[in-house]
Amino acid sequence: AAGVIQSPRHLIKEKRETATLKCYPIPRHDTVYWYQQGPGQDPQFLISFYEKMQSDKGSIPDRFSAQQFSDYHSELNMSSLELGDSALYFCASRLSGSDSYEQYFGPGTRLTVT
Amino acid sequence: GQSLEQPSEVTAVEGAIVQINCTYQTSGFYGLSWYQQHDGGAPTFLSYNALDGLEETGRFSSFLSRSDSYGYLLLQELQMKDSASYFCAHHLNQAGTALIFGKGTTLSVSS
């Protein structure tokens, strides 16, 4: 079965640079969630989209923005990167209205800011 | 505010049974989920409880008591591959919305 795809899997950037992370949800899934997980920490919710509209906003810095496109893929844009942005970034997807509330997580993008 | 409390570490031996507790505080409750995460891997869904009682899925069971704001994950017949982090989580503002995770419990299974 198809899973959530994230690209790139690894990314190294310098401080003050920009980065774009991409997420391709499971086919037919219309809801995408972004999470940030620092070393040894729990995943922190950043932002979510349903049917291309932002549905909820978590602890996403103003330096970050995101959107969901007509094919339901999503991109997380990060600017003015800081050392503290180094983390694993997960995208998860779900089909709204399904009986299960399971979120399907992608393999993550490991961002290292130097 | 919203918070979930769970033990930081649990250790057990192969074949044993372990229970990971989770207590929560939330302004609105929309069910309790459990996710497993191996080191460096993606969280994977284990179970979801919306109503009081026990849900069983193979070697794993999850329990919820809404009146006590408490749940637990029960892992039976532990195997080495069960060594991972386990997170309880609830939904941000209704079932199906973003997950708010607890700090996670690291389970170490030894032979």
Interface residues (C-beta under 8 A of the other chain):
Chain A: T31 Y33 Y35 Q41 D42 P43 Q44 F45 S48 S55 D56 G58 L88 F90 A92 R94 S96 S100 Y101 E102 Q103 Y104 F105 G106 P107 G108
Chain B: G31 S33 G40 G41 A42 P43 T44 F45 Y48 F87 H91 L92 N93 A95 G96 T97 A98 L99 I100 F101 G102 K103 G104
